[in-house]
């Protein structure tokens, strides 16, 4: 009997430990006096939703892996030693686009001179409509995509759903865009759901690179072939490294090392999304983006979308972002399961 009691105690203790490991409370709360929503995982930093009036778009920034390593670049808000300072509009995780009725929402930042601001658009948050803590944290808001005269092109309604387990943190983003006037998303390279990652997750490069936007602005990105840069891409279609850029896939994963841990970041497209499976605007210098709208660019003219949204009509986009940490990268089998679950 004593032996049976010991076995029962061990089994019960094991079950309690497993349950405790699996239970994650996501906290979602507004920081008093600031346009910041704080998201925590069992009391530890997960991310923040920041939307100050001075910022050209709302973003999730910074973002932490389960091991509390930062997976987003610090610049321009909180620069860290050794990281690149190109593309100041790449901040955290965001959603916008390069050509909406001719306005550039993607490249807008403090670096654009006032004389050229009329060529760029802003996304301004109107209201935080829901914050809810629990096993799944929920944040909902509304925002306007505006020109410099505050004329509204699109009304945005977004819900973030945050969840976590011991090795993964998951962000689901559901965004509906409603046209307040006829809107054309002309095929363009820079879009749509974007993430700028930490320096360690860039792909090694021996050469300086130059990138030119549709207005002729040139951005130089320095070579980064050093021991601290460890990133690599893998898509659902088996594309690796720089070969992932401009290809379609149901998901794309960026993985590498930060300190002693393996870090994996995956973005999953949803079968109901326009242009599924999306094209990946996945650059080696740390820009990781899904762009279903730039089909002419990525297909070398073989496809063309030029998506039109008539006044009063809506379109919804759904994405899942997974941030994992551990001894090894996120297994493809686990990623496929997460993708199937999201598709449901």
Secondary structure as GFF3:
##gff-version 3
##sequence-region A 1 344
A	DSSP	alpha_helix	2	22	.	.	.	ID=ss1
A	DSSP	beta_strand	26	30	.	.	.	ID=ss2
A	DSSP	beta_strand	36	41	.	.	.	ID=ss3
A	DSSP	beta_strand	44	50	.	.	.	ID=ss4
A	DSSP	beta_strand	59	63	.	.	.	ID=ss5
A	DSSP	beta_strand	93	97	.	.	.	ID=ss6
A	DSSP	three_ten_helix	114	119	.	.	.	ID=ss7
A	DSSP	beta_strand	122	132	.	.	.	ID=ss8
A	DSSP	beta_strand	137	146	.	.	.	ID=ss9
A	DSSP	beta_strand	152	164	.	.	.	ID=ss10
A	DSSP	beta_strand	168	179	.	.	.	ID=ss11
A	DSSP	beta_strand	183	185	.	.	.	ID=ss12
A	DSSP	beta_strand	191	196	.	.	.	ID=ss13
A	DSSP	three_ten_helix	199	201	.	.	.	ID=ss14
A	DSSP	beta_strand	209	212	.	.	.	ID=ss15
A	DSSP	beta_strand	218	221	.	.	.	ID=ss16
A	DSSP	beta_strand	232	235	.	.	.	ID=ss17
A	DSSP	three_ten_helix	241	244	.	.	.	ID=ss18
A	DSSP	beta_strand	251	258	.	.	.	ID=ss19
A	DSSP	beta_strand	261	269	.	.	.	ID=ss20
A	DSSP	beta_strand	279	282	.	.	.	ID=ss21
A	DSSP	beta_strand	287	291	.	.	.	ID=ss22
A	DSSP	alpha_helix	295	298	.	.	.	ID=ss23
A	DSSP	beta_strand	307	309	.	.	.	ID=ss24
A	DSSP	beta_strand	314	326	.	.	.	ID=ss25
A	DSSP	alpha_helix	332	343	.	.	.	ID=ss26
###
